[in-house]
């Protein structure tokens, strides 16, 4: 089946982004209780690239499919969950990378390295970590997993913050987020 990536963020309204998000049918991993637990021998590098047994996964469709099965537990362990098994995945930083952001109506829409779209808000919070010299911004995606904003996306978000209020905060869907680590 051919893959059609979603259109550019700047071309979409908030309602169209919401349609794109709703159209992605994710597996219901929350309802699965696999008995077998093991190691997937997979790693997600800090740059967002996926590896299996040390070799890169070069088919983006595979990485997109696996990303829909990811969860992160309360101990910060990432898991690939299927109905039959729950396998650990080593994640160097965040499971996803946010590669683009756009102000869309009253929301901030983000594109991930998996071509998924996420709108920041109460369910998808932005968090600033690190320190003033080396800040890092993360966006909650789902099931405990986060996306780290890459450098250009961080810069885009900083430009939005400065254009809108000059206090290093942004608002999305009625929620205010600081871009400065607390």
Secondary structure, 3 states (H helix, E strand, C coil): CCCCCCCCHHHCCHHHHHHHHHHCCCCCHHHCCCCEEEEEEEEECCCCCEEECCEECCCHHHHHHHHCCEEECCCCCEEEECCCEEEEEEECCCCEEEEEEEEECCEEEEEECCCCEEECCCCCCEEEEECCCCEEEEEEEECCEEEEECHHHHHHHHHHHHHHCCCCEEEECCEEEECCCC
